[in-house]
Amino acid sequence: MDNIQSQFHALLSQRGIELTPVQLEQFEIYYRELVEWNEKMNLTGITERDQVYIKHFYDSVTLSFYINIGEVQSLADIGSGAGFPGIPLKICFPHLKLTIVDSLNKRIHFLQNVVDKLGLSQVNLLHGRAEDLARKENLRDSFDLVTARAVARMSVLNEFCLPFTKPGGTFAAMKGSDPGEEVREASKSLTELKGKNLQSHHFSLPMENSDRHIILVKKIGPTPKKYPRKAGTPLKSPIL
């Protein structure tokens, strides 16, 4: 374990997450694959190893500081990109049944490679638009926890993510800068999509102090039949 991994290990340990040597090795393989594939396709603008460990890996795992992941069986990560936060959470909490949705097939190929290299089981990678996939019976209203990290504004995210969340489940939006205005603007979409604002958490990433916010939304009933609207519509005309 070198300095970067020791620091990462210590930061998670402070939060009660004890990584085994195998899990630390999985993070290191993930880092190497990310950088290698990033030369062929645009996965991330952050490639320095210490930055990846804090701004991608640690940042992804912060969700578990505010939600008891031990009680979560199924997790859907919508618009996952290079696999954040889904894959880091799966490495730390192997019991999770993880479903990742991404609209770009190249990214799904990258993620399949990562899943294979890390030897992860119970990971389902789906290529498609969230609006189309949320209409499928086996995905709709069916996940304990649904998350999206830096994908879109809350008024749009609610329509992307709440249809996957089961009644009684939680949707967690992971944001950078202060989302207060977004949250206010999203109140109508919340009501329409059977969501209820639970709480918002604000913190800074260690070492480099970037602002982070996690907004937790409770799903209080099944998704109304008309949602989500057809692919592209939520972005073009959010429910406001």
MARTINU-36603 format. One record per residue (C-alpha): x, y, z; residue number from 1. Coordinates in pm, whole numbers, plus 32768, in hexadecimal, padded with zeros to 4 digits. Example, Ala and Ser with C-alpha at 12.3 -4.5 7.8 and 13.67 -1.06 7.14 Angstrom:
<atom <84CE; 7E3E; 830C>; 1>;
<atom <8557; 7F96; 82CA>; 2>;
% end
This chain:
<atom <8000; 8000; 8000>; 1>;
<atom <809B; 814D; 7F97>; 2>;
<atom <804C; 82A9; 801E>; 3>;
<atom <7F1F; 82E9; 7F40>; 4>;
<atom <7E7D; 819D; 7F9B>; 5>;
<atom <7ED7; 81C1; 810D>; 6>;
<atom <7E30; 8315; 8115>; 7>;
<atom <7CFA; 828F; 805E>; 8>;
<atom <7CEF; 8163; 814A>; 9>;
<atom <7D0C; 8248; 827C>; 10>;
<atom <7BFE; 8339; 8203>; 11>;
<atom <7B05; 821F; 81D2>; 12>;
<atom <7B6D; 8178; 8315>; 13>;
<atom <7B0F; 82B9; 83CF>; 14>;
<atom <79B1; 8282; 8345>; 15>;
<atom <79A3; 8117; 83B4>; 16>;
<atom <79F3; 8084; 825D>; 17>;
<atom <7B13; 7F8F; 827F>; 18>;
<atom <7B9F; 7F2A; 812C>; 19>;
<atom <7C4B; 7DDA; 8102>; 20>;
<atom <7D8B; 7DB6; 8032>; 21>;
<atom <7CB0; 7D1D; 7F1F>; 22>;
<atom <7BCB; 7E4E; 7F18>; 23>;
<atom <7CF5; 7F3B; 7F0F>; 24>;
<atom <7D81; 7E76; 7DEB>; 25>;
<atom <7C30; 7E92; 7D3A>; 26>;
<atom <7C3E; 800E; 7D59>; 27>;
<atom <7DA0; 800D; 7CCE>; 28>;
<atom <7D3D; 7F35; 7BA1>; 29>;
<atom <7C11; 8019; 7B6A>; 30>;
<atom <7CF9; 8147; 7B67>; 31>;
<atom <7DE3; 80A5; 7A69>; 32>;
<atom <7CC7; 803F; 7982>; 33>;
<atom <7C2C; 819C; 7999>; 34>;
<atom <7D6F; 8247; 792F>; 35>;
<atom <7DBA; 814A; 781C>; 36>;
<atom <7C5E; 815B; 7780>; 37>;
<atom <7C53; 82D4; 77AC>; 38>;
<atom <7D5D; 82F1; 769D>; 39>;
<atom <7C6A; 8255; 75A2>; 40>;
<atom <7B25; 82F5; 7617>; 41>;
<atom <7ABF; 8417; 76F1>; 42>;
<atom <7A6B; 8386; 7848>; 43>;
<atom <7AF7; 848D; 7935>; 44>;
<atom <7BBC; 85D0; 7939>; 45>;
<atom <7C5E; 8560; 7A7F>; 46>;
<atom <7D7A; 8467; 7A52>; 47>;
<atom <7E7D; 84B9; 7B60>; 48>;
<atom <7E79; 838F; 7C4A>; 49>;
<atom <7E51; 8450; 7D92>; 50>;
<atom <7D35; 851C; 7CF5>; 51>;
<atom <7C7F; 83E8; 7C72>; 52>;
<atom <7C8D; 834A; 7DCC>; 53>;
<atom <7BF1; 847D; 7E72>; 54>;
<atom <7B17; 8520; 7D65>; 55>;
<atom <7A8C; 83DD; 7CD3>; 56>;
<atom <7ABA; 82B9; 7DC3>; 57>;
<atom <7A93; 8364; 7F16>; 58>;
<atom <798C; 8453; 7E8D>; 59>;
<atom <78BC; 832A; 7E13>; 60>;
<atom <78CC; 827B; 7F63>; 61>;
<atom <7858; 83B3; 8022>; 62>;
<atom <76F3; 8349; 7FD4>; 63>;
<atom <771D; 8234; 80D5>; 64>;
<atom <7762; 8339; 81E5>; 65>;
<atom <75F8; 83AF; 81CE>; 66>;
<atom <753F; 826D; 8178>; 67>;
<atom <7559; 811D; 8225>; 68>;
<atom <75D7; 8053; 80FC>; 69>;
<atom <75C5; 7F16; 81CE>; 70>;
<atom <744A; 7F2D; 81B0>; 71>;
<atom <7452; 7F68; 8037>; 72>;
<atom <7435; 7E32; 7F5D>; 73>;
<atom <740F; 7EC8; 7E01>; 74>;
<atom <74BA; 8001; 7D7B>; 75>;
<atom <7482; 80A4; 7C26>; 76>;
<atom <7581; 81A3; 7BAB>; 77>;
<atom <74EB; 8278; 7A94>; 78>;
<atom <75D0; 831E; 7995>; 79>;
<atom <76FA; 827F; 7A3E>; 80>;
<atom <7802; 82E7; 793F>; 81>;
<atom <794A; 824B; 79B1>; 82>;
<atom <7895; 818E; 7AC7>; 83>;
<atom <786F; 8296; 7BD7>; 84>;
<atom <77E7; 826D; 7CDC>; 85>;
<atom <776E; 8109; 7C93>; 86>;
<atom <78B4; 8049; 7C6F>; 87>;
<atom <796C; 80DE; 7D9F>; 88>;
<atom <7835; 8099; 7E74>; 89>;
<atom <7827; 7F34; 7DF0>; 90>;
<atom <799A; 7EFE; 7E44>; 91>;
<atom <7962; 7F79; 7FAA>; 92>;
<atom <7813; 7EC8; 7FD6>; 93>;
<atom <7823; 7D83; 7F0E>; 94>;
<atom <76C3; 7D16; 7F79>; 95>;
<atom <7625; 7E23; 7E9A>; 96>;
<atom <756B; 7DB6; 7D62>; 97>;
<atom <75DE; 7ECD; 7C7C>; 98>;
<atom <7535; 7F3F; 7B3A>; 99>;
<atom <75E1; 8048; 7A67>; 100>;
<atom <752C; 8105; 7954>; 101>;
<atom <75EC; 81CA; 784F>; 102>;
<atom <7587; 8249; 76F8>; 103>;
<atom <76DF; 8219; 765B>; 104>;
<atom <7738; 80B7; 75F4>; 105>;
<atom <78B0; 80FF; 75FD>; 106>;
<atom <7895; 8150; 776E>; 107>;
<atom <77D5; 800E; 77AC>; 108>;
<atom <78F3; 7F4E; 7701>; 109>;
<atom <79EB; 7FFC; 77E7>; 110>;
<atom <791A; 7FA7; 7919>; 111>;
<atom <78F3; 7E3C; 78AF>; 112>;
<atom <7A6E; 7E28; 7896>; 113>;
<atom <7A90; 7EBF; 79F4>; 114>;
<atom <798D; 7DCF; 7A87>; 115>;
<atom <7A42; 7CA6; 79EA>; 116>;
<atom <7B9C; 7D18; 7A59>; 117>;
<atom <7B26; 7D59; 7BBE>; 118>;
<atom <7A66; 7C11; 7BD0>; 119>;
<atom <7924; 7CBD; 7C3D>; 120>;
<atom <77E1; 7BF3; 7C41>; 121>;
<atom <7675; 7C64; 7C3D>; 122>;
<atom <76B9; 7D90; 7B5E>; 123>;
<atom <75C6; 7DD6; 7A43>; 124>;
<atom <763D; 7ECE; 7939>; 125>;
<atom <752D; 7F60; 785E>; 126>;
<atom <7560; 802A; 7723>; 127>;
<atom <743D; 8115; 76E4>; 128>;
<atom <738B; 8256; 773F>; 129>;
<atom <7305; 8269; 78A2>; 130>;
<atom <71B1; 82D7; 781C>; 131>;
<atom <7190; 8199; 774A>; 132>;
<atom <721B; 80A4; 7848>; 133>;
<atom <7140; 8127; 7965>; 134>;
<atom <7014; 80A9; 789F>; 135>;
<atom <7088; 7F41; 78BE>; 136>;
<atom <6FC8; 7E78; 79BD>; 137>;
<atom <70FB; 7DDD; 7A64>; 138>;
<atom <719B; 7F36; 7A9A>; 139>;
<atom <7076; 801C; 7AE3>; 140>;
<atom <702D; 806C; 7C51>; 141>;
<atom <7120; 7F5D; 7CB9>; 142>;
<atom <7265; 7FDF; 7D58>; 143>;
<atom <72A6; 8023; 7EC9>; 144>;
<atom <739C; 8138; 7E71>; 145>;
<atom <73C6; 81F9; 7D2C>; 146>;
<atom <74DE; 82F1; 7CF7>; 147>;
<atom <7567; 83E4; 7BF5>; 148>;
<atom <76A8; 84AA; 7C14>; 149>;
<atom <76C9; 85F5; 7B5A>; 150>;
<atom <75DA; 8590; 7A43>; 151>;
<atom <74D5; 86A8; 7A23>; 152>;
<atom <7407; 87A5; 7AE6>; 153>;
<atom <731B; 871E; 7BF2>; 154>;
<atom <71E0; 8763; 7B29>; 155>;
<atom <7269; 867C; 7A19>; 156>;
<atom <730E; 8580; 7B01>; 157>;
<atom <71C7; 8542; 7BB9>; 158>;
<atom <7130; 84C6; 7A72>; 159>;
<atom <7265; 83F8; 7A1C>; 160>;
<atom <7289; 8352; 7B70>; 161>;
<atom <7147; 8346; 7C3B>; 162>;
<atom <709D; 8256; 7B44>; 163>;
<atom <71AA; 8153; 7B9D>; 164>;
<atom <7181; 8189; 7D14>; 165>;
<atom <7093; 80A4; 7DCB>; 166>;
<atom <6F88; 813B; 7EAC>; 167>;
<atom <702D; 8161; 8000>; 168>;
<atom <7183; 816C; 7F59>; 169>;
<atom <7274; 8290; 7F39>; 170>;
<atom <72FC; 835B; 7E17>; 171>;
<atom <744A; 8405; 7E63>; 172>;
<atom <74C5; 8520; 7D84>; 173>;
<atom <763B; 8563; 7DAA>; 174>;
<atom <7691; 86CB; 7D5B>; 175>;
<atom <77B8; 87B9; 7D5D>; 176>;
<atom <7757; 8925; 7D91>; 177>;
<atom <7632; 8996; 7E67>; 178>;
<atom <74F3; 88FC; 7DD4>; 179>;
<atom <7400; 89D1; 7E9C>; 180>;
<atom <736D; 8A80; 7D6C>; 181>;
<atom <7354; 8937; 7CAB>; 182>;
<atom <729D; 8895; 7DCD>; 183>;
<atom <71A1; 89B2; 7DDD>; 184>;
<atom <716A; 89A7; 7C65>; 185>;
<atom <7134; 882C; 7C77>; 186>;
<atom <7013; 8831; 7D6E>; 187>;
<atom <6F09; 87F8; 7C64>; 188>;
<atom <6FC2; 86D2; 7BC8>; 189>;
<atom <6FEB; 863A; 7D24>; 190>;
<atom <6E76; 8648; 7D63>; 191>;
<atom <6E22; 85BF; 7C09>; 192>;
<atom <6F17; 849D; 7C2A>; 193>;
<atom <6EB1; 843C; 7D8C>; 194>;
<atom <6FEE; 84B7; 7E33>; 195>;
<atom <7018; 856B; 7F7D>; 196>;
<atom <714D; 8632; 7FE5>; 197>;
<atom <71EA; 857E; 8107>; 198>;
<atom <7328; 8640; 814F>; 199>;
<atom <7457; 86E4; 80B6>; 200>;
<atom <75BE; 86AD; 812E>; 201>;
<atom <76DA; 879D; 80ED>; 202>;
<atom <784B; 8746; 8120>; 203>;
<atom <79A4; 8782; 808C>; 204>;
<atom <7A8B; 8680; 7FF4>; 205>;
<atom <7BC5; 8644; 80C2>; 206>;
<atom <7D0E; 86E4; 805A>; 207>;
<atom <7C87; 87BF; 7F48>; 208>;
<atom <7B45; 8839; 7FE9>; 209>;
<atom <7A5C; 882F; 7EBA>; 210>;
<atom <78F2; 8868; 7F19>; 211>;
<atom <7809; 873D; 7F08>; 212>;
<atom <7694; 8716; 7F44>; 213>;
<atom <75C1; 85DB; 7F5C>; 214>;
<atom <7449; 8606; 7F3D>; 215>;
<atom <7376; 84E6; 7FBA>; 216>;
<atom <7216; 84B8; 7F35>; 217>;
<atom <711B; 83B9; 7FB6>; 218>;
<atom <7036; 830A; 7EBC>; 219>;
<atom <6ED8; 8310; 7F50>; 220>;
<atom <6E0B; 825C; 7E47>; 221>;
<atom <6E1B; 81A6; 7CF8>; 222>;
<atom <6E85; 826D; 7BC4>; 223>;
<atom <6D56; 82FC; 7B0A>; 224>;
<atom <6D21; 824F; 79B8>; 225>;
<atom <6D77; 837F; 78E6>; 226>;
<atom <6EDC; 8393; 796E>; 227>;
<atom <6FE9; 8393; 7903>; 228>;
<atom <6F8F; 8446; 77C1>; 229>;
<atom <7038; 83DC; 767F>; 230>;
<atom <71B4; 83EB; 7661>; 231>;
<atom <7238; 854E; 7644>; 232>;
<atom <70FC; 85F8; 76C4>; 233>;
<atom <7165; 8623; 7833>; 234>;
<atom <72A1; 86DE; 77C9>; 235>;
<atom <71EE; 87B3; 76C5>; 236>;
<atom <70C3; 8809; 779C>; 237>;
<atom <70EF; 87B8; 790E>; 238>;
<atom <6FBE; 87AA; 79F0>; 239>;
<atom <6FC2; 8909; 7A86>; 240>;
% end
